[in-house]
């Protein structure tokens, strides 16, 4: 696939980038080179290759989903200037 100067103008417009007219042919050549490199990847035989996200196969450590803390509402609210039930009382900020 080859990128033309018109394509570069359209891409620059969509990206809201000001590209001077003198640089557009050079930029078109660079973008075409990138696309040719990506097209080469289509020639690689990837049959039987598992998709991966990293080079090292890792699994995150897992732990039991159990409550390990809590039940300290009374201790926490002991330092509050004002509390109602198990809740902090705060001043109203929205009328």
N, CA, C and O of each residue as an XYZ file, in Angstrom:
380
protein
N       0.846     -1.173      0.000
C       0.000      0.000      0.000
C       0.891      1.235      0.000
O       1.881      1.306      0.728
N       0.529      2.181     -0.811
C       1.321      3.390     -0.940
C       0.487      4.597     -0.487
O      -0.684      4.735     -0.842
N       1.118      5.454      0.295
C       0.468      6.667      0.789
C       0.816      7.814     -0.150
O       1.985      8.033     -0.467
N      -0.195      8.538     -0.589
C       0.026      9.675     -1.483
C       0.076     10.973     -0.671
O      -0.220     10.993      0.524
N       0.458     12.046     -1.351
C       0.503     13.359     -0.702
C      -0.909     13.778     -0.284
O      -1.088     14.427      0.747
N      -1.908     13.405     -1.086
C      -3.290     13.717     -0.729
C      -3.704     12.985      0.547
O      -4.414     13.531      1.392
N      -3.237     11.718      0.671
C      -3.528     10.956      1.890
C      -2.894     11.619      3.108
O      -3.500     11.676      4.178
N      -1.686     12.112      2.942
C      -1.000     12.790      4.047
C      -1.770     14.043      4.441
O      -1.918     14.334      5.628
N      -2.262     14.787      3.454
C      -3.047     15.985      3.752
C      -4.311     15.633      4.522
O      -4.679     16.324      5.472
N      -4.976     14.554      4.109
C      -6.201     14.135      4.774
C      -5.916     13.676      6.205
O      -6.650     14.028      7.128
N      -4.854     12.891      6.389
C      -4.480     12.420      7.723
C      -4.116     13.591      8.624
O      -4.524     13.637      9.784
N      -3.350     14.535      8.092
C      -2.964     15.716      8.876
C      -4.192     16.523      9.277
O      -4.258     17.041     10.392
N      -5.155     16.633      8.387
C      -6.381     17.358      8.696
C      -7.165     16.649      9.795
O      -7.645     17.295     10.727
N      -7.299     15.323      9.694
C      -8.024     14.566     10.705
C      -7.336     14.626     12.063
O      -8.000     14.655     13.099
N      -5.999     14.646     12.056
C      -5.229     14.692     13.300
C      -5.040     16.119     13.796
O      -4.454     16.338     14.857
N      -5.527     17.079     13.040
C      -5.385     18.500     13.386
C      -3.914     18.875     13.552
O      -3.528     19.552     14.506
N      -3.098     18.412     12.587
C      -1.665     18.706     12.578
C      -1.370     19.564     11.363
O      -1.842     19.272     10.264
N      -0.598     20.613     11.552
C      -0.204     21.480     10.447
C       1.090     20.938      9.855
O       2.154     21.048     10.463
N       0.991     20.356      8.671
C       2.168     19.816      7.988
C       2.461     20.718      6.788
O       1.610     20.871      5.912
N       3.654     21.317      6.739
C       3.989     22.175      5.592
C       3.989     21.381      4.287
O       4.324     20.196      4.278
N       3.617     22.031      3.192
C       3.542     21.371      1.880
C       4.879     20.750      1.481
O       4.901     19.703      0.835
N       5.982     21.373      1.853
C       7.302     20.863      1.467
C       7.626     19.539      2.151
O       8.420     18.757      1.627
N       7.027     19.272      3.310
C       7.329     18.046      4.051
C       6.395     16.893      3.697
O       6.677     15.749      4.057
N       5.311     17.159      3.014
C       4.319     16.117      2.738
C       4.855     14.976      1.873
O       4.554     13.821      2.174
N       5.632     15.230      0.814
C       6.174     14.090      0.046
C       7.101     13.198      0.886
O       7.060     11.973      0.778
N       7.926     13.822      1.713
C       8.835     13.049      2.572
C       8.029     12.229      3.577
O       8.339     11.061      3.811
N       7.010     12.824      4.166
C       6.165     12.133      5.132
C       5.398     10.992      4.469
O       5.210      9.935      5.072
N       4.955     11.203      3.229
C       4.256     10.140      2.492
C       5.171      8.941      2.290
O       4.731      7.798      2.420
N       6.434      9.186      1.974
C       7.393      8.099      1.801
C       7.628      7.340      3.096
O       7.703      6.111      3.092
N       7.745      8.066      4.210
C       7.958      7.411      5.493
C       6.753      6.565      5.900
O       6.917      5.439      6.368
N       5.553      7.097      5.726
C       4.353      6.341      6.073
C       4.195      5.109      5.188
O       3.777      4.055      5.666
N       4.525      5.232      3.895
C       4.462      4.078      2.994
C       5.438      3.001      3.430
O       5.121      1.812      3.378
N       6.627      3.411      3.862
C       7.622      2.450      4.344
C       7.134      1.705      5.573
O       7.362      0.503      5.705
N       6.465      2.412      6.471
C       5.926      1.755      7.665
C       4.865      0.729      7.294
O       4.846     -0.377      7.833
N       3.980      1.102      6.369
C       2.927      0.171      5.966
C       3.498     -1.049      5.247
O       2.979     -2.154      5.410
N       4.556     -0.870      4.454
C       5.190     -2.008      3.785
C       5.782     -2.963      4.807
O       5.713     -4.179      4.633
N       6.370     -2.416      5.883
C       6.929     -3.265      6.929
C       5.820     -4.062      7.616
O       5.987     -5.252      7.882
N       4.701     -3.419      7.900
C       3.587     -4.109      8.549
C       3.022     -5.179      7.621
O       2.628     -6.245      8.092
N       2.974     -4.921      6.315
C       2.483     -5.906      5.360
C       3.363     -7.145      5.336
O       2.872     -8.240      5.062
N       4.653     -6.996      5.615
C       5.566     -8.143      5.666
C       5.171     -9.107      6.780
O       5.411    -10.310      6.670
N       4.574     -8.600      7.839
C       4.165     -9.457      8.945
C       3.063    -10.424      8.525
O       2.912    -11.480      9.139
N       2.291    -10.089      7.495
C       1.245    -10.994      7.010
C       1.839    -12.239      6.366
O       1.145    -13.248      6.241
N       3.098    -12.196      5.954
C       3.735    -13.329      5.302
C       4.237    -14.367      6.305
O       4.560    -15.489      5.915
N       4.308    -14.016      7.577
C       4.826    -14.931      8.599
C       3.780    -15.989      8.906
O       2.606    -15.673      9.103
N       4.213    -17.261      8.947
C       3.322    -18.361      9.265
C       3.152    -18.422     10.783
O       4.094    -18.749     11.505
N       1.960    -18.110     11.259
C       1.694    -18.120     12.697
C       0.752    -19.255     13.090
O       0.172    -19.231     14.176
N       0.596    -20.241     12.220
C      -0.291    -21.356     12.517
C       0.262    -22.155     13.693
O       1.429    -22.547     13.694
N      -0.575    -22.389     14.680
C      -0.173    -23.160     15.852
C       0.521    -22.331     16.925
O       0.900    -22.869     17.965
N       0.691    -21.052     16.698
C       1.331    -20.187     17.695
C       0.239    -19.589     18.576
O      -0.705    -18.970     18.085
N       0.383    -19.783     19.873
C      -0.608    -19.269     20.814
C      -0.449    -17.758     20.976
O       0.677    -17.271     21.068
N      -1.548    -17.008     21.012
C      -1.450    -15.571     21.275
C      -0.921    -15.344     22.690
O      -1.199    -16.126     23.599
N      -0.163    -14.275     22.864
C       0.371    -13.994     24.197
C       0.399    -12.494     24.437
O       0.412    -11.696     23.500
N       0.408    -12.131     25.702
C       0.478    -10.728     26.070
C       1.872    -10.338     26.527
O       2.245     -9.167     26.451
N       2.644    -11.305     27.000
C       4.025    -11.057     27.422
C       4.881    -12.222     26.969
O       4.363    -13.274     26.593
N       6.183    -12.039     27.003
C       7.095    -13.104     26.614
C       7.181    -14.186     27.690
O       7.461    -15.343     27.376
N       6.950    -13.832     28.932
C       7.005    -14.792     30.039
C       5.579    -15.171     30.438
O       4.733    -14.306     30.665
N       5.337    -16.450     30.517
C       4.020    -16.912     30.943
C       3.918    -16.751     32.453
O       4.668    -17.376     33.203
N       2.993    -15.916     32.893
C       2.835    -15.664     34.323
C       1.369    -15.781     34.698
O       0.478    -15.511     33.893
N       1.141    -16.185     35.924
C      -0.199    -16.167     36.489
C      -0.129    -15.365     37.767
O       0.823    -15.484     38.538
N      -1.124    -14.562     37.985
C      -1.170    -13.769     39.197
C      -1.470    -14.662     40.389
O      -2.279    -15.585     40.295
N      -0.811    -14.383     41.516
C      -1.129    -15.189     42.701
C      -2.554    -14.921     43.154
O      -3.049    -13.798     43.056
N      -3.194    -15.941     43.641
C      -4.578    -15.808     44.082
C      -4.658    -16.114     45.565
O      -3.864    -16.886     46.104
N      -5.622    -15.500     46.206
C      -5.867    -15.757     47.619
C      -7.356    -15.963     47.811
O      -8.166    -15.634     46.944
N      -7.690    -16.501     48.934
C      -9.099    -16.719     49.229
C      -9.800    -15.376     49.388
O      -9.240    -14.436     49.953
N     -11.018    -15.297     48.889
C     -11.797    -14.079     48.993
C     -12.557    -14.105     50.318
O     -13.720    -14.505     50.379
N     -11.876    -13.672     51.369
C     -12.468    -13.714     52.700
C     -12.259    -12.369     53.389
O     -11.260    -11.689     53.152
N     -13.201    -11.994     54.235
C     -13.086    -10.759     55.000
C     -12.022    -10.972     56.063
O     -12.118    -11.896     56.870
N     -10.998    -10.107     56.061
C      -9.913    -10.259     57.033
C      -9.853     -9.100     58.007
O      -9.025     -9.092     58.918
N     -10.721     -8.123     57.822
C     -10.704     -6.953     58.690
C     -12.130     -6.433     58.813
O     -12.990     -6.779     58.004
N     -12.374     -5.636     59.781
C     -13.695     -5.053     59.939
C     -14.189     -5.221     61.361
O     -13.525     -5.819     62.208
N     -15.341     -4.692     61.592
C     -15.921     -4.794     62.914
C     -15.326     -3.808     63.904
O     -15.442     -4.009     65.113
N     -14.690     -2.743     63.417
C     -14.054     -1.763     64.292
C     -14.749     -0.407     64.234
O     -14.121      0.618     64.501
N     -16.013     -0.388     63.896
C     -16.721      0.882     63.746
C     -16.689      1.683     65.040
O     -16.493      2.898     65.005
N     -16.874      1.038     66.163
C     -16.855      1.738     67.442
C     -15.514      2.379     67.732
O     -15.463      3.503     68.232
N     -14.412      1.679     67.425
C     -13.068      2.237     67.641
C     -12.815      3.427     66.723
O     -12.220      4.419     67.144
N     -13.262      3.335     65.472
C     -13.043      4.429     64.528
C     -13.870      5.659     64.888
O     -13.387      6.789     64.817
N     -15.111      5.426     65.272
C     -15.997      6.543     65.580
C     -15.695      7.179     66.934
O     -16.214      8.255     67.232
N     -14.880      6.550     67.748
C     -14.517      7.122     69.053
C     -13.754      8.432     68.879
O     -13.803      9.285     69.765
N     -13.051      8.616     67.765
C     -12.289      9.830     67.502
C     -13.093     10.886     66.753
O     -12.613     12.004     66.570
N     -14.306     10.555     66.316
C     -15.121     11.495     65.534
C     -15.736     12.545     66.449
O     -16.144     12.231     67.567
N     -15.806     13.795     65.980
C     -16.456     14.821     66.789
C     -17.942     14.549     66.987
O     -18.507     14.876     68.031
N     -18.577     13.942     65.969
C     -19.999     13.622     66.082
C     -20.291     12.386     65.242
O     -19.791     12.254     64.125
N     -21.101     11.483     65.782
C     -21.444     10.252     65.076
C     -22.891      9.902     65.368
O     -23.422     10.211     66.435
N     -23.519      9.248     64.394
C     -24.874      8.730     64.562
C     -24.869      7.283     64.102
O     -24.590      7.006     62.936
N     -25.166      6.378     64.982
C     -25.111      4.963     64.643
C     -23.676      4.585     64.324
O     -22.776      4.850     65.121
N     -23.452      3.982     63.191
C     -22.095      3.618     62.743
C     -21.601      4.560     61.652
O     -20.812      4.151     60.801
N     -22.053      5.821     61.661
C     -21.699      6.760     60.604
C     -21.121      8.045     61.185
O     -21.499      8.464     62.279
N     -20.196      8.670     60.444
C     -19.693      9.996     60.791
C     -20.757     11.031     60.430
O     -21.430     10.895     59.409
N     -20.911     12.049     61.249
C     -21.807     13.154     60.925
C     -20.944     14.287     60.399
O     -19.995     14.717     61.056
N     -21.284     14.769     59.202
C     -20.510     15.850     58.574
C     -21.444     17.005     58.270
O     -22.648     16.801     58.113
N     -20.902     18.230     58.182
C     -21.768     19.375     57.882
C     -22.313     19.291     56.452
O     -21.645     18.780     55.553
N     -23.510     19.790     56.258
C     -24.139     19.827     54.947
C     -23.415     20.851     54.089
O     -23.206     21.985     54.520
N     -23.029     20.462     52.874
C     -22.278     21.369     51.997
C     -23.095     21.790     50.772
O     -22.708     22.727     50.072
N     -24.201     21.127     50.503
C     -25.041     21.456     49.348
C     -26.425     21.799     49.854
O     -27.012     21.049     50.633
N     -26.941     22.919     49.416
C     -28.269     23.363     49.844
C     -29.304     22.953     48.828
O     -30.489     23.235     49.005
